[in-house]
Structures are given as C-alpha cells and as structure tokens.
C-alpha cells in the first residue's frame, strides 16, 4: 500500500523501492531505495559496476495534513570497473510541479482504463 501511496501522492514509482515509514517527532519519513536494475556508467556506458556504499538524499515535500513529510532516498555510490569513474545512481524523482496534480492525473488515467 505504501508504494502505491508514494506513487500517487508524490510521483515516486519506477526505479525506486519502498523500504519503511518512520515517525520522527512530528515528521513522517518515507524511506526508499534505488533499484539496482540497469545501472550504467554515465561516462562510458559500461554495465560492469562495483557498489561502493550508499548515501542518503533527504527531500522535504508537501505535508500530510499538518505533519511535515520527508522522503529519504538511499542512493547507491558506484564505481565503473571499466573506466574507474565514481558516480551516484539515482533514478529520476518526480517531475517538478504540484504532487497533488500528478496524483490527480494518475487517478484520472487509471479510471479511464
């Protein structure tokens, strides 16, 4: 259910996997991690990649009611085994704009099917 909610409310879907929801003080945190399918080096486009840990991206987004919401994205740090390039692999996050409009658009498309 949380994955569906994240897609409809915030536009987070393909390329991301839901991990957990945490309540920190008055804030709701949704933890997601990047799926590791299709990682390619941005420099040489090789697919022989070594994983070198992860880092967190904390993204504040629209509140749910009066509760602040943070998306915590766990992004893999990678190194290309062919050219040695280091890079963070981060699938696209939602497009800029109002997430409620994105959710409304998704709902309208689903109901038309």
Secondary structure, DSSP 8 states (H G I E B T S, - for coil): -HHHHHHHHH---TTEEEEEEEEETTEEEEEEEE--TT---TTT----EEEEEEEEEEEEEEEETTEEEEEEEEEEEEEETTT--EEEE------SS-HHHHHHHHHHHHHH-
